[in-house]
Amino acid sequence: MARRKSKAKQEEEFFQGVAGLAAMGLALGGYYLTKTLQGAIIGAVVGVAVVVALMIVIGQKRAERLKKSGIAEIDKMEGVQFEKYLGHLFRSQGYKAEVTQAAGDYGADLVLSKDGKKIVVQAKRYSKNVGLKAVQEVRGAVSHYGASAAWVVTNRDYTEQAYKLAKSNNVRLIGREELIEMLLQMREKMTAAKKVNNAKTSA
């Protein structure tokens, strides 16, 4: 299975393609209008300049999104801190979340419950991509905890081997991009709840 590209990487590749097409299109347009090489060069430069300006704007929006999500703070957390934070995050999604003991957790850092289903979660606060060991550990925890599903959550991404093993063992991998989305959703819920509470107290 080919590793899924992150949303940011997909956007970057898309705009690189657009930049190439815009430069080529405006170069042809410049040449068509002026019938000179100079016109073609000016057209190409204008096309690239427009796309670069768009990429700068998108880059700024992405930086704001990352700051708002709080992922930079998570990148600095200790492992146990990250596990507790994930417990808080999953509770905001309606799960009952129990953080297991740091020692002797039998492959699960959290146990989630919702709608009669139990999910075991391996939490990996890493500075590099997570390998297949995490997938093996959480898969082994399914029987021990009587769970129906197994997830691995990281602030980074996963190796190719981890993706392959997760697919064949039906383990859900939550990487950096999906985690950021979850964090933003939680913060939106918290902000909305705060506004409701403020409205009630001021009424």
C-alpha positions in Angstrom: 0.0 0.0 0.0 1.4 3.4 -1.0 1.7 5.7 2.0 -1.0 8.4 2.0 0.4 11.9 1.4 -0.5 14.6 3.9 -2.9 17.3 3.0 -0.1 19.8 3.2 2.1 17.8 0.8 -0.8 17.3 -1.7 -1.4 21.1 -1.7 2.3 21.8 -2.2 2.5 19.4 -5.2 -0.7 20.8 -6.6 0.6 24.4 -6.5 3.9 23.3 -8.0 1.9 21.9 -10.9 -0.2 25.0 -11.2 3.0 27.1 -11.2 4.4 25.1 -14.1 1.2 25.4 -16.1 0.7 29.1 -15.3 4.3 29.9 -16.4 4.0 27.8 -19.6 0.5 29.3 -20.4 1.6 32.9 -19.8 4.8 32.3 -21.7 2.8 31.1 -24.7 0.4 33.9 -24.2 3.2 36.5 -24.1 4.8 35.1 -27.2 1.4 34.9 -29.0 0.7 38.6 -28.2 4.1 40.0 -28.9 5.6 37.4 -31.2 8.9 37.9 -29.3 11.0 35.8 -26.9 11.0 38.7 -24.5 7.2 38.7 -24.3 7.3 34.9 -23.6 9.8 35.5 -20.8 7.7 38.3 -19.2 4.6 36.1 -19.4 6.4 33.2 -17.7 7.7 35.5 -14.9 4.3 37.0 -14.3 2.7 33.5 -14.0 5.3 32.3 -11.5 5.0 35.5 -9.5 1.2 35.1 -9.2 1.5 31.5 -8.0 4.3 32.3 -5.6 2.1 35.1 -4.1 -0.7 32.5 -3.7 1.6 30.0 -2.1 2.8 32.6 0.4 -0.8 33.4 1.4 -1.6 29.7 1.8 1.6 29.1 3.8 0.6 31.9 6.2 -2.9 30.4 6.6 -1.4 27.0 7.3 1.0 28.5 9.9 -2.0 30.1 11.6 -3.9 26.8 11.5 -1.0 25.0 13.1 -0.6 27.6 15.8 -4.4 27.5 16.6 -4.3 23.7 16.9 -1.6 23.7 19.6 0.4 21.0 17.8 3.7 22.8 18.6 2.9 22.4 22.4 2.2 18.7 21.8 5.5 18.2 20.1 7.2 19.3 23.3 5.2 17.0 25.6 6.5 14.0 27.5 4.9 10.6 26.6 2.6 10.4 29.7 1.5 14.0 29.2 0.6 13.2 25.6 -1.4 10.2 26.7 -3.4 12.3 29.2 -4.0 15.0 26.6 -5.3 12.4 24.2 -7.7 11.2 26.9 -9.0 14.8 27.1 -9.2 15.0 23.3 -11.2 11.8 22.9 -13.6 12.8 25.8 -14.4 15.9 23.8 -15.5 13.5 21.0 -17.9 11.7 23.4 -15.7 8.8 24.3 -15.1 7.5 27.8 -11.3 7.5 27.9 -9.2 5.7 30.5 -5.4 6.2 30.5 -3.7 2.9 31.4 -0.8 2.6 33.8 2.6 3.8 32.4 4.1 0.4 33.3 2.5 -2.9 32.3 -0.1 -1.4 29.9 -0.1 -4.5 27.7 0.2 -2.5 24.5 -2.5 0.1 25.1 -2.0 3.6 26.5 -5.7 4.4 26.4 -8.9 2.4 26.4 -11.8 4.2 24.8 -15.5 3.2 25.1 -18.4 4.5 23.1 -21.7 3.0 22.0 -20.9 -0.3 23.5 -17.6 -0.6 21.6 -14.1 -0.7 23.2 -11.0 0.7 21.4 -7.4 0.3 22.5 -5.0 3.1 21.6 -1.2 3.3 21.4 0.0 6.9 21.8 3.3 7.9 20.3 4.6 11.4 20.9 7.7 11.1 18.6 10.2 13.3 16.8 10.3 10.8 13.9 7.9 8.6 12.0 6.4 5.7 14.0 7.4 2.1 13.0 5.6 -1.2 12.9 6.3 -2.0 16.6 3.5 0.3 17.7 1.1 -1.5 15.4 2.2 -4.9 16.7 1.8 -3.8 20.3 -1.7 -2.3 19.9 -2.9 -5.3 17.9 -1.7 -7.5 20.8 -3.7 -5.4 23.3 -7.1 -6.1 21.5 -7.6 -9.5 23.1 -6.2 -8.6 26.5 -8.7 -5.7 26.9 -11.5 -7.3 25.0 -11.5 -4.5 22.4 -13.2 -4.4 19.0 -10.7 -2.0 17.4 -7.1 -0.8 17.7 -5.7 2.7 16.9 -2.3 4.3 17.0 -2.1 8.1 17.4 1.0 10.1 16.8 2.1 13.7 16.4 4.2 12.6 13.4 3.6 10.1 10.6 4.2 6.4 10.0 6.8 4.3 8.1 5.8 2.4 5.0 6.0 -0.9 7.0 3.7 0.5 9.7 1.1 1.4 7.0 1.3 -2.1 5.4 1.0 -3.9 8.8 -1.9 -1.7 9.9 -3.8 -2.4 6.7 -3.5 -6.2 7.0 -4.3 -6.1 10.8 -7.2 -3.6 10.6 -5.4 -1.0 12.8 -6.4 2.6 12.3 -3.4 5.0 12.1 -4.0 8.6 13.1 -1.1 10.8 12.0 -0.2 14.5 12.4 -2.7 15.9 9.8 -5.7 14.0 11.3 -4.6 14.9 14.8 -4.4 18.6 13.9 -8.0 18.3 12.6 -9.1 16.7 15.8 -7.4 19.4 17.9 -9.0 22.2 15.9 -12.5 20.5 16.3 -12.0 20.3 20.0 -11.0 23.9 20.3 -14.0 25.0 18.2 -16.3 23.0 20.6 -14.6 24.6 23.6 -15.0 28.1 22.2 -18.7 27.5 21.3 -19.3 26.1 24.8 -17.6 29.1 26.4 -19.8 31.5 24.3 -23.0 29.7 25.4 -21.8 29.8 29.1 -21.0 33.5 28.8 -24.4 34.2 27.2 -26.1 32.4 30.1 -24.2 34.2 32.8 -24.8 37.6 31.2 -28.5 37.0 30.7 
